[in-house]
Amino acid sequence: MAVGKLKPGPELALFEAYNARLRPALTVTEIPEAKGSPAEIRRREGAGLLAALPPRALVIAMDLGGHSPDSEGLAALMTRWEETAKPLAFVIGGTEGLDEAVQARADQRLSLGKMTWPHFLVRGMLAEQLFRAQAIRTNHPYHRSWRP
């Protein structure tokens, strides 16, 4: 689930390239970007994200302040999450970030590192890391653990 609609361009191409490799592929629910003050934007977008969550979903909020595992750690998390038998919902906020209500609903907060990334790039980066985690879990040679 993500705020904003990806338009044709490099961000969408990146996401589609890695999503095509994932089994099963990700399904993206896009929430419209809101207008107003930063707090009002977060509130409106957060309400849209929360309303669109699948029932019983295990919610993983993409958040700069979240847990930042290495690739092997993400692979282990994916195994644990899948063992819950709940649908996984990765939530990506918009320009103003995620509302506190979304963060409170999240079962886990996950970060792609300490740097701030544009929310449209996060989709492609997350898809790549999920593919990498899948490769680690299936002993596929895509991930080279020996590299620093």
C-alpha positions as a printed Julia matrix, in Angstrom:
148×3 Matrix{Float64}:
  0.0     0.0     0.0
  1.42    3.35   -0.95
  0.49    7.0    -1.09
  0.58    8.47   -4.57
  0.26    7.11   -8.09
  3.44    6.09   -9.87
  3.57    7.52  -13.36
  5.53    5.92  -16.2
  9.23    6.58  -15.62
 12.31    5.13  -13.93
 10.65    4.66  -10.52
  7.82    2.58  -12.01
 10.26    0.66  -14.24
 12.41   -0.21  -11.21
  9.42   -1.43   -9.24
  8.03   -3.44  -12.16
 11.41   -5.08  -12.89
 11.73   -6.5    -9.37
  8.05   -7.15   -8.86
  8.06   -9.34  -11.98
 10.69  -11.54  -10.28
  8.76  -11.96   -7.02
  6.66  -15.08   -6.44
  3.95  -14.13   -5.81
  4.18  -10.61   -7.2
  3.19   -7.69   -5.02
 -0.21   -6.11   -5.45
 -0.12   -2.36   -4.92
 -3.02   -0.34   -3.56
 -2.44    3.35   -4.21
 -3.95    5.98   -1.92
 -4.37    9.49   -3.36
 -2.01   12.18   -2.13
 -3.77   14.63    0.18
 -3.54   18.4     0.36
 -3.36   20.74    3.34
 -0.93   21.32    6.17
  1.65   18.58    6.82
 -0.38   17.29    9.79
 -3.61   17.31    7.77
 -1.9    15.53    4.86
 -0.61   12.78    7.18
 -4.03   12.44    8.82
 -5.94   12.18    5.52
 -3.44    9.84    3.87
 -3.25    7.76    7.05
 -7.03    7.39    7.15
 -6.95    6.22    3.53
 -4.22    3.7     4.23
 -5.95    2.33    7.32
 -9.28    2.02    5.5
 -7.65    0.06    2.67
 -5.83   -2.47    4.88
 -6.88   -6.06    4.35
 -8.61   -7.64    7.36
 -6.22   -9.36    9.79
 -3.21   -7.97    7.88
  0.25   -8.04    9.38
  1.19   -4.4     8.81
  4.79   -3.39    8.12
  5.2     0.38    8.08
  8.1     1.68    6.03
  9.51    4.29    8.36
 12.88    6.0     8.71
 12.85    5.29   12.46
 12.05    1.6    12.02
 14.16   -1.53   12.36
 16.89   -1.68    9.71
 17.92   -5.32    9.24
 20.56   -6.52    6.82
 19.37   -8.64    3.88
 19.73  -11.93    5.76
 17.79  -10.42    8.66
 14.99   -9.36    6.33
 14.88  -12.9     4.91
 14.47  -14.24    8.47
 11.75  -11.68    9.19
  9.92  -12.7     6.01
  9.93  -16.31    7.2
  8.51  -15.3    10.6
  5.88  -13.05    9.02
  4.76  -15.74    6.59
  4.45  -18.23    9.46
  1.7   -16.04   10.95
 -0.48  -16.96    7.94
 -1.7   -13.36    7.85
 -1.68  -11.29    4.67
  1.33   -8.96    4.65
  0.72   -5.27    4.06
  3.74   -3.06    3.54
  2.69    0.56    4.01
  4.58    3.44    2.34
  3.61    6.97    3.28
  3.71   10.07    1.14
  5.92   13.13    1.16
  4.95   13.99    4.75
  5.47   10.45    6.05
  3.08    8.18    7.94
  0.47    9.37   10.38
  0.83    8.28   14.01
 -2.36    6.2    13.69
 -0.77    4.14   10.91
  2.42    3.69   12.9
  0.37    2.63   15.94
 -1.48    0.03   13.83
  1.78   -1.35   12.41
  3.0    -4.69   13.7
  6.53   -3.74   12.65
  8.3    -0.6    11.47
 10.94   -1.24    8.83
 13.59    1.14    7.51
 15.69    0.98    4.35
 18.48    2.73    6.25
 19.17    6.03    7.93
 19.01    8.05    4.72
 15.72    9.59    3.64
 14.43    8.21    0.33
 11.72    9.68   -1.91
  8.53    7.7    -1.32
  8.27    6.78   -5.01
 11.73    5.17   -4.91
 10.87    3.17   -1.8
  8.53    0.92   -3.82
 11.32   -0.24   -6.12
 13.85   -0.54   -3.32
 11.44   -2.57   -1.19
 10.59   -4.86   -4.13
 14.31   -5.45   -4.71
 14.93   -6.25   -1.05
 11.94   -8.61   -0.96
 13.27  -10.36   -4.06
 16.71  -10.56   -2.43
 15.14  -12.03    0.73
 13.32  -14.56   -1.42
 16.61  -15.44   -3.15
 18.35  -15.91    0.22
 15.56  -18.17    1.45
 15.73  -20.36   -1.68
 19.55  -20.37   -1.98
 19.33  -18.57   -5.31
 22.69  -17.04   -6.37
 21.26  -13.49   -6.74
 22.41  -12.54   -3.24
 26.17  -12.68   -2.73
 26.67  -12.84    1.02
 30.46  -12.73    0.7
 30.37   -9.14   -0.59
 30.9    -6.4     1.97
